[in-house]
């Protein structure tokens, strides 16, 4: 802890009057910095919605009416919410398949494949992709995936009438404002995770069965059911609820697979006996899968891979596999999975052609089967491997699909052109009209193969064009936000150098300080002028109000930085005049800091990095302390053991197994840790190395002045809540994490104590008076960089210790079931986030 001199002279003499004025200035400035920081992060956090959560929906496109006759009069859509593809297709432990009816359909009547969902793999986005053909308007996340922030088109809108039964969270999204619909939902209270939820699926079927029975006594309903372009939608929530409550390996979830298969069989038999015209199409699929831990939301294959089975009017019959089934094996689906992935042998379907699709492709498939225009916002591509049409009708269906996507592209291009001062068009589609004319000429000449190829190429280009305009402002926004965050970091560094080091007095002459204040006005004026020009440009481009806020915040920060250009010049002059070993020390610190930051970035996807981190740091820190303080103090051994203990948790799976006994034992461990900390707090006088931790170093929150007392109070205060929200080893993690925080405080106090011993030959009673920092001026040293770096590592471990930051769904939602079992997404999410926040409180 000796002064390394790079950040100033630790022993500079300053009068008490100057120190008092400096502290008042620092207090005012830091209050302003806190306010600025909150505003800055709030504004920049909103940029996520403008960059990634921007609605893909545009209005004003014309419908594209297909030029072929509909192969089906009605369509049945069965969606088994939360049904994983592997659990649907694979056999059980006795070799029997869980879905015998749909399996017979795959082998004898229809087509099958895997439907690939795109994250976020939630119920609403999945249903929107299936029914409307586009990947959810992400701004709906702010409304719990329930309300429609922007109205959109769907297959149901284009139908003559839609009959729908199922969950109150899904059915009203599509039918609530649809005049030509008949629908019903069960009460929210039925969605109870403490029960077997398969009865919800039976409820939906019974509602539809009652509708058909009622039609025998209601001529008006009978006539309505005999119309063409009908859609029947049954939302089957059982698998999702049972997967959350009991996990997808449970007997309850696997039995629910049999339930939905039996419902599909009964619906098929019911309609075939009711209509007797072979003009009904059937589609069975799921909105998303389910992870092994009973959650969903991210892009893991268990969440994105869902079953798809289609049969009935307009659907091809099964086809044996051959080596030339696909030529698009180099392409990827929206979940980044390769085409033509091999079918697992245990599914027993490797002899039957499998046709995988993107989830949004199901919407144009349903529209084609009913002879309806595709939903105007759809980005799905018609999967020809499913439809049974004449050659010319296939081409016409693809042309209609292509024109519908092209219309979206043209509308987005028109909107962006009207708002841009300098418009950059999507060049590959500059000649789209000649391509359309060419397709029509080929159709007239009956060259269907060439017309099909050109239509598919045009459709691919139109999809690329949609992505181009969806991300049109990305470069500008990301550049501005990145510059803003860099500016904020630079601004804070300059503040720290001026407020907590002696550099201002060391490198400034008095006249330079006066000149800096004089030049500040010029910089402020140029900054305001520049912002004014940018605001006018943004206004002329009809940019959203938040764009102005992003630019204003970034320009403001850099204006403040340039205010200190004299200080920056003087700082550079000061550092360049130092000896070479100072530069080496500064460079080494920068390299280590960047390495640790890179480790934190990679830990987002690889939690095991923290295991190596704590193994190495525990050994290094204990060896350093061993050479610094006596081994019999126990501190080096304590630091080593606690770090190595915590390193175990990031080796454990993110899927936390239920273990109530372990949670109860963890409660005992936490009580013992609290008692030990209290005893140490009261009896630290016998060991001078432990004494420092029991003195006040910062203002107390709600406990004794001692730092250990304060940490112990927070640790024990949150422990009951954390334990009640725990289901397994994360309860032990809480105790281990608390021990590491104590070890960190011990390490820092040992360094502080040793530095005091070196600087003072006074007796121990005089030493205790010097441990208080508030009456002593201590400037920051370069070695102090370890403190924020350690804080950042521990802050991340607080999150990664029991889950994966890649998705909130990687944390155990089942941990809230002790408080609530009836489905309530906001309350459940609030409890889960509160549990995740508790370790952060310990670190902070």
HELIX and SHEET records of a PDB file:
HELIX    1   1 UNK A   16  UNK A   51  1                                  36    
HELIX    2   2 UNK A   85  UNK A   89  1                                   5    
HELIX    3   3 UNK A  100  UNK A  108  1                                   9    
HELIX    4   4 UNK A  123  UNK A  132  1                                  10    
HELIX    5   5 UNK A  138  UNK A  143  5                                   6    
HELIX    6   6 UNK A  155  UNK A  158  1                                   4    
HELIX    7   7 UNK A  171  UNK A  175  1                                   5    
HELIX    8   8 UNK A  188  UNK A  190  5                                   3    
HELIX    9   9 UNK A  198  UNK A  215  1                                  18    
HELIX   10  10 UNK A  219  UNK A  225  1                                   7    
HELIX   11  11 UNK A  238  UNK A  246  1                                   9    
HELIX   12  12 UNK A  251  UNK A  275  1                                  25    
HELIX   13  13 UNK A  301  UNK A  304  1                                   4    
HELIX   14  14 UNK A  345  UNK A  347  5                                   3    
HELIX   15  15 UNK A  361  UNK A  370  1                                  10    
HELIX   16  16 UNK A  391  UNK A  419  1                                  29    
HELIX   17  17 UNK A  427  UNK A  429  5                                   3    
HELIX   18  18 UNK A  432  UNK A  444  1                                  13    
HELIX   19  19 UNK A  448  UNK A  470  1                                  23    
HELIX   20  20 UNK A  474  UNK A  499  1                                  26    
HELIX   21  21 UNK A  503  UNK A  507  1                                   5    
HELIX   22  22 UNK A  510  UNK A  540  1                                  31    
HELIX   23  23 UNK A  545  UNK A  563  1                                  19    
HELIX   24  24 UNK A  565  UNK A  576  1                                  12    
HELIX   25  25 UNK A  580  UNK A  602  1                                  23    
HELIX   26  26 UNK A  609  UNK A  626  1                                  18    
HELIX   27  27 UNK A  631  UNK A  633  5                                   3    
HELIX   28  28 UNK A  635  UNK A  647  1                                  13    
HELIX   29  29 UNK A  649  UNK A  651  5                                   3    
HELIX   30  30 UNK A  660  UNK A  682  1                                  23    
HELIX   31  31 UNK A  684  UNK A  686  5                                   3    
HELIX   32  32 UNK A  688  UNK A  691  1                                   4    
HELIX   33  33 UNK A  692  UNK A  694  5                                   3    
HELIX   34  34 UNK A  707  UNK A  724  1                                  18    
HELIX   35  35 UNK A  730  UNK A  759  1                                  30    
HELIX   36  36 UNK A  764  UNK A  770  1                                   7    
HELIX   37  37 UNK A  782  UNK A  784  5                                   3    
HELIX   38  38 UNK A  785  UNK A  800  1                                  16    
HELIX   39  39 UNK A  808  UNK A  810  5                                   3    
HELIX   40  40 UNK A  813  UNK A  816  5                                   4    
HELIX   41  41 UNK A  825  UNK A  843  1                                  19    
SHEET    1   A 8 UNK A 181  UNK A 185  0                                        
SHEET    2   A 8 UNK A 161  UNK A 166  1                                        
SHEET    3   A 8 UNK A 230  UNK A 236  1                                        
SHEET    4   A 8 UNK A  74  UNK A  80  1                                        
SHEET    5   A 8 UNK A 280  UNK A 285  1                                        
SHEET    6   A 8 UNK A 305  UNK A 312 -1                                        
SHEET    7   A 8 UNK A 111  UNK A 116 -1                                        
SHEET    8   A 8 UNK A 357  UNK A 358  1                                        
END                                                                             
